[in-house]
Protein backbone atom coordinates (compact mmCIF):
# COMPACT_ATOMS: atom_id res chain seq x y z
CA UNK A 1 0.00 0.00 0.00
CA UNK A 2 1.27 3.46 -0.90
CA UNK A 3 -0.52 6.79 -0.78
CA UNK A 4 -0.95 10.12 0.98
CA UNK A 5 -3.49 11.84 3.19
CA UNK A 6 -4.22 15.52 3.72
CA UNK A 7 -4.77 16.59 7.34
CA UNK A 8 -5.82 19.80 9.07
CA UNK A 9 -5.94 20.46 12.81
CA UNK A 10 -5.95 23.26 15.36
CA UNK A 11 -4.61 23.78 18.86
CA UNK A 12 -7.96 24.89 20.29
CA UNK A 13 -6.87 28.54 20.30
CA UNK A 14 -7.50 29.31 16.64
CA UNK A 15 -4.04 28.34 15.35
CA UNK A 16 -4.40 25.89 12.45
CA UNK A 17 -1.96 23.47 10.89
CA UNK A 18 -2.30 21.63 7.57
CA UNK A 19 -0.04 18.94 6.14
CA UNK A 20 0.11 16.08 3.67
CA UNK A 21 1.49 12.86 5.12
CA UNK A 22 2.77 9.70 3.45
CA UNK A 23 0.94 6.40 3.89
CA UNK A 24 2.95 3.24 3.29
CA UNK A 25 2.59 -0.38 4.26
CA UNK A 26 3.51 -3.94 3.32
CA UNK A 27 2.38 -7.30 4.65
CA UNK A 28 3.22 -10.95 4.03
CA UNK A 29 1.03 -13.79 5.27
CA UNK A 30 0.66 -17.48 4.67
CA UNK A 31 0.18 -20.93 6.17
CA UNK A 32 2.99 -22.51 8.18
CA UNK A 33 1.30 -25.88 8.42
CA UNK A 34 -2.04 -27.56 8.91
CA UNK A 35 -4.26 -25.20 10.90
CA UNK A 36 -1.54 -22.59 11.45
CA UNK A 37 -1.49 -19.21 9.69
CA UNK A 38 0.89 -16.30 10.31
CA UNK A 39 1.57 -12.81 9.02
CA UNK A 40 4.03 -9.96 9.47
CA UNK A 41 3.76 -6.35 8.33
CA UNK A 42 5.24 -2.87 8.50
CA UNK A 43 3.42 0.43 8.06
CA UNK A 44 3.80 4.20 8.35
CA UNK A 45 0.83 6.50 8.92
CA UNK A 46 -0.10 9.78 10.62
CA UNK A 47 -1.28 9.51 14.23
CA UNK A 48 -4.59 11.29 13.56
CA UNK A 49 -6.95 10.21 16.35
CA UNK A 50 -7.58 13.80 17.51
CA UNK A 51 -7.14 17.35 16.24
CA UNK A 52 -4.32 17.86 18.74
CA UNK A 53 -2.34 14.97 17.26
CA UNK A 54 -2.89 16.27 13.73
CA UNK A 55 -1.74 19.72 14.84
CA UNK A 56 1.39 18.20 16.38
CA UNK A 57 2.23 16.30 13.20
CA UNK A 58 2.68 12.95 14.95
CA UNK A 59 3.35 9.84 12.87
CA UNK A 60 3.68 6.15 13.70
CA UNK A 61 5.92 3.51 12.18
CA UNK A 62 4.77 0.03 13.20
CA UNK A 63 6.00 -3.53 12.83
CA UNK A 64 3.55 -6.27 13.76
CA UNK A 65 3.11 -10.01 13.56
CA UNK A 66 0.35 -12.49 14.33
CA UNK A 67 -0.21 -16.24 14.47
CA UNK A 68 -3.55 -18.10 14.41
CA UNK A 69 -4.01 -21.76 15.32
CA UNK A 70 -7.12 -23.78 14.44
CA UNK A 71 -7.54 -26.40 17.15
CA UNK A 72 -9.82 -29.43 17.53
CA UNK A 73 -13.32 -29.17 19.03
CA UNK A 74 -14.05 -25.89 17.19
CA UNK A 75 -11.42 -24.02 19.19
CA UNK A 76 -8.88 -21.48 17.95
CA UNK A 77 -6.07 -19.42 19.42
CA UNK A 78 -4.71 -16.13 18.09
CA UNK A 79 -1.67 -14.16 19.27
CA UNK A 80 -0.35 -10.82 18.05
CA UNK A 81 2.73 -8.65 18.79
CA UNK A 82 3.63 -5.15 17.62
CA UNK A 83 6.18 -2.38 18.08
CA UNK A 84 5.39 1.22 17.12
CA UNK A 85 7.66 4.27 17.05
CA UNK A 86 5.89 7.62 17.50
CA UNK A 87 7.66 10.72 16.18
CA UNK A 88 6.82 14.38 15.71
CA UNK A 89 5.66 15.22 19.23
CA UNK A 90 7.39 16.84 22.17
CA UNK A 91 9.13 13.52 22.85
CA UNK A 92 9.80 10.50 20.68
CA UNK A 93 8.10 7.42 22.06
CA UNK A 94 7.91 3.66 21.61
CA UNK A 95 4.90 1.44 22.21
CA UNK A 96 5.13 -2.33 22.67
CA UNK A 97 1.86 -4.28 22.47
CA UNK A 98 0.63 -7.86 22.68
CA UNK A 99 -2.80 -9.47 22.37
CA UNK A 100 -4.32 -12.91 22.42
CA UNK A 101 -7.72 -14.62 22.29
CA UNK A 102 -8.92 -18.17 22.88
CA UNK A 103 -12.15 -18.70 20.92
CA UNK A 104 -14.83 -21.38 20.79
CA UNK A 105 -17.22 -21.48 17.82
CA UNK A 106 -20.12 -23.86 18.63
CA UNK A 107 -21.84 -23.10 15.32
CA UNK A 108 -21.27 -21.00 12.25
CA UNK A 109 -21.61 -17.30 13.01
CA UNK A 110 -21.55 -17.64 16.81
CA UNK A 111 -18.48 -17.69 19.05
CA UNK A 112 -17.33 -17.06 22.62
CA UNK A 113 -13.86 -15.83 23.51
CA UNK A 114 -11.54 -15.17 26.42
CA UNK A 115 -8.76 -12.76 25.61
CA UNK A 116 -6.61 -9.89 26.61
CA UNK A 117 -4.35 -7.17 25.34
CA UNK A 118 -1.60 -5.10 26.86
CA UNK A 119 0.69 -2.28 25.79
CA UNK A 120 3.33 -0.13 27.39
CA UNK A 121 5.04 3.14 26.49
CA UNK A 122 8.71 3.91 26.94
CA UNK A 123 8.21 7.58 27.88
CA UNK A 124 5.53 9.73 29.47
CA UNK A 125 3.91 11.98 26.85
CA UNK A 126 1.71 15.10 26.88
CA UNK A 127 0.84 15.33 23.18
CA UNK A 128 -2.81 14.32 23.50
CA UNK A 129 -2.67 10.55 23.21
CA UNK A 130 -3.20 7.88 25.85
CA UNK A 131 0.32 6.87 26.95
CA UNK A 132 0.37 5.13 30.33
CA UNK A 133 3.39 3.18 31.49
CA UNK A 134 1.37 -0.01 31.13
CA UNK A 135 -2.19 -0.96 30.17
CA UNK A 136 -3.78 -4.39 30.60
CA UNK A 137 -7.27 -5.57 29.62
CA UNK A 138 -8.68 -9.06 30.31
CA UNK A 139 -12.03 -9.64 28.62
CA UNK A 140 -14.74 -12.15 27.86
CA UNK A 141 -16.75 -11.59 24.67
CA UNK A 142 -19.39 -13.10 22.42
CA UNK A 143 -20.40 -12.52 18.83
CA UNK A 144 -23.22 -13.82 16.69
CA UNK A 145 -24.66 -13.50 13.20
CA UNK A 146 -28.25 -14.36 12.23
CA UNK A 147 -30.26 -14.48 9.03
CA UNK A 148 -27.49 -14.82 6.47
CA UNK A 149 -29.46 -17.27 4.33
CA UNK A 150 -32.40 -14.83 3.97
CA UNK A 151 -30.56 -11.91 2.36
CA UNK A 152 -30.40 -9.87 5.56
CA UNK A 153 -27.99 -10.26 8.47
CA UNK A 154 -28.04 -9.10 12.08
CA UNK A 155 -24.57 -9.08 13.61
CA UNK A 156 -23.82 -8.39 17.25
CA UNK A 157 -20.80 -8.44 19.54
CA UNK A 158 -20.41 -7.67 23.24
CA UNK A 159 -17.52 -7.80 25.66
CA UNK A 160 -16.91 -7.11 29.35
CA UNK A 161 -13.70 -7.22 31.32
CA UNK A 162 -11.31 -5.54 33.70
CA UNK A 163 -8.72 -2.95 32.70
CA UNK A 164 -5.66 -2.01 34.74
CA UNK A 165 -3.59 1.12 34.10
CA UNK A 166 -0.15 1.71 35.61
CA UNK A 167 1.02 5.32 35.54
CA UNK A 168 4.47 6.81 35.23
CA UNK A 169 5.62 7.77 38.69
CA UNK A 170 3.74 4.91 40.34
CA UNK A 171 0.13 4.08 41.03
CA UNK A 172 -2.34 1.75 39.35
CA UNK A 173 -5.99 2.31 38.49
CA UNK A 174 -8.43 -0.49 37.68
CA UNK A 175 -11.84 -0.06 36.05
CA UNK A 176 -14.55 -2.12 34.42
CA UNK A 177 -14.44 -2.09 30.62
CA UNK A 178 -17.44 -2.93 28.45
CA UNK A 179 -18.35 -2.62 24.79
CA UNK A 180 -21.10 -3.61 22.41
CA UNK A 181 -21.91 -3.29 18.70
CA UNK A 182 -24.87 -4.23 16.53
CA UNK A 183 -25.21 -4.10 12.76
CA UNK A 184 -28.02 -4.72 10.27
CA UNK A 185 -26.97 -5.76 6.76
CA UNK A 186 -29.44 -6.03 3.88
CA UNK A 187 -28.55 -7.46 0.47
CA UNK A 188 -31.32 -6.22 -1.80
CA UNK A 189 -29.66 -7.50 -5.00
CA UNK A 190 -26.79 -9.88 -5.81
CA UNK A 191 -23.53 -8.15 -4.95
CA UNK A 192 -25.25 -5.06 -3.48
CA UNK A 193 -25.67 -4.43 0.25
CA UNK A 194 -26.40 -1.72 2.82
CA UNK A 195 -25.19 -1.72 6.39
CA UNK A 196 -26.38 0.20 9.47
CA UNK A 197 -24.33 -0.09 12.66
CA UNK A 198 -24.15 1.30 16.19
CA UNK A 199 -21.75 0.80 19.06
CA UNK A 200 -21.05 1.83 22.65
CA UNK A 201 -17.83 1.46 24.64
CA UNK A 202 -16.71 2.28 28.17
CA UNK A 203 -12.91 2.12 28.08
CA UNK A 204 -9.71 3.90 29.08
CA UNK A 205 -9.59 7.60 28.31
CA UNK A 206 -6.95 9.09 25.99
CA UNK A 207 -7.30 12.55 27.57
CA UNK A 208 -8.24 12.05 31.24
CA UNK A 209 -5.82 9.39 32.37
CA UNK A 210 -6.51 10.16 36.03
CA UNK A 211 -10.13 9.02 35.75
CA UNK A 212 -9.13 6.27 33.30
CA UNK A 213 -12.59 6.00 31.76
CA UNK A 214 -14.83 7.50 29.12
CA UNK A 215 -17.90 6.49 27.15
CA UNK A 216 -17.94 6.59 23.38
CA UNK A 217 -20.78 5.75 21.03
CA UNK A 218 -20.99 5.69 17.26
CA UNK A 219 -23.49 5.14 14.48
CA UNK A 220 -22.65 4.46 10.86
CA UNK A 221 -24.05 3.62 7.44
CA UNK A 222 -22.21 1.97 4.57
CA UNK A 223 -22.96 0.52 1.16
CA UNK A 224 -21.09 -1.87 -1.09
CA UNK A 225 -21.28 -3.11 -4.67
CA UNK A 226 -19.45 -6.14 -6.05
CA UNK A 227 -18.79 -5.74 -9.79
CA UNK A 228 -18.70 -9.12 -11.56
CA UNK A 229 -15.76 -10.00 -13.77
CA UNK A 230 -16.54 -10.24 -17.47
N, C-alpha and C positions, 0 to 999 in steps of 0.2 A: 504494500500500500504506500502511495506517495501522493501528497497533496499539500494544500495550504488552507488556513482559515483566517478570516478577518475578525478582529476582536476590538471592542470598545468598552472602557470602564471609567469610573470616576471614584474619587476618594471620599465622597460624601460631602465635600465642601465646595463643589462646583468645578473642580479641576478635573479635566477629562484626559484620557490617554487612549490612543488608537494604535494598533499594530497588526501586522500580518505575520503569522507564525507558521513554521513548517510542520507538517504532519508526515511521519514516516514510520513504517512498521514492516516486520517480516516474521513469518511463523512456519515451522516445520512440524508435522505431526504424522503419526503412523502407528501400526500395530507392532508390538514387540514379541507377541506370542499369542496363544489362544486365550482370549478373554482379557488381554492387557493392551491398553492403548496409552500413548504418551505424546506430549507435545512440548515444544520450547519456542519462545518468541522474544523479540526485542522491539521496542517502540519508543517514539519520541512524540510528545504532544504538549500543548499548553495546559497549564493547571488552571482551568477556567470555571471552577465551581461557583465562585462568587465574583461580584464586581471588584472587590478589593484585590483578589488574586489577579484578575485581568489587568487592573491598574498597575500592580506590581510587576507584571511581566514574568510571572513564574512559569517554568516549564518542568516537565518530568521526563526522565529517560529511564525506562523500565526493562528489566530482564525477568522473565517468568517461565516456569515449567509446571507441568501437571501430569499425573498418572492416574488412570482409572482401571480398576479391576472388576470384572464381572465374575461373581462367585456363585456357587450352587445355591439352591433354595431361593432363587429370585432376590439375592442379595448383591450389593455392589459397594465398592469402597473407592473414594476419590480423594486425592491429596494434591495440594498445590503449594508452590513456593514462589516468592518474588522478591526482587530488590529494586528499589526506585531511588534515583538521585534527583533532588529538587534544587533547581538553580534559579537565580534571578531575584530572590528576596533579600532581606536584610542579612540572612545567614544561609549558607548552603547546608542542605540537610540530606540525610539518608534514611529511608524507611525499609525495614525488613518485615516481611509478612508471610504467614503460613495459614493454611486452611485445610479442613478435612471433613468428610461426611460419610457416614455409614447408612446406607439406604436399603429399605425393603420394599419391593413392589409386588403386592399380593395379586394385583390384576392390572391389565393395561390401563394406563391413565391415572392410576392411584398409587401413591407411595408415601411411606413414613420414613423420617430420617432423624438421626442424632448426629450433630456436628458441632463444629466450633471454628473460630478464626481468631487470630492474634496478629498484632503488628506492634512495632516499636520504632521510635525515632531516635536518631543519634544525638540531636541537639534540640533544645527548647526554642520555639519559634513564635513570633508575634506578627506574622504576615497575614492572618485571617484564615488559616486552616487548622484543623484539629490535629494537634501534634503532641499527644501525651508521651511520657516515657515508655509506657506499655499499655496496651489495650487487649482485653481478652473477653470473648463472648462464647458461651456454651449454650446451645439451643436445640430444642426439639421442634420439628416442623412436619407438616403434612401438605400434600398437594393432590388435586383430583381434577379430572376432566370428564365431562358428561355430554352425551348427545352427538358425538362425532359422526355417527352413521346417518344422522338425519339432516345434515347440511348446516346445522347450527351447533355451536360448542359453548359450554359454560366451563370456564377454568377458574380454579380458586387455589390459593396457597396461604397458609397461616403458620406463624412460628412464634414461640415464646421461649425466653431463656433468661440468663443472668449475665450481666456485663460487669467487668471489673476494670477500673482505670487507675493506673499508678502515675502519679505526677512527678515532674522534676522537682527535686528538693524534698521528696518524701511525701507520704500520705497516699492512701488508696480509697477510692470511692466505688461502691457497688450499687447498681440499680437494676431493676427489672427492664428487660427489653422485649418488645412485642411488635409484630408486623402482620399485615394481612393485605392481600390483593384479590380482586375478582375481575374477570373479563368475560365479555359476551362477544362471540365471533359468529358471523352469519355469512355463509357462502350462497349468494343468490344466483350465481351462474358458475359454470366450470372455470376455475382459475381466477375467480373474482371474489373478494371477501372484504367485509367491514369489521372493525374491531372497536369496541368500547371498553374502557378499563378504568378502575379506580383502586386506590391504595392508601393505607394509613400505616405509619410507623412511629414508634416511640423508642428512640435510640440515643446514642451519645451525641452531644452538641458540638458542632465545629466552632462555635463562637463563645459559648458560656461553659467553659470546661469546669468551672467550680460547681455548677449545678449538675453537669454531666448528663443532661437530658433535654430533649425537645420533641415536639410532635410535628410530623410532616404528613401532609396528605396531597394526593395528586389525582387528577382525572385526565383521560386522554382519549383520542379518537384517531384511528388509522385505517387506511385502505390499501389493498394490494391487488395487482393484476399480474397473472402469469401469462406471458406471451408464448404460444406454442411455436415450436421449431418447424419450419417448412422445408 
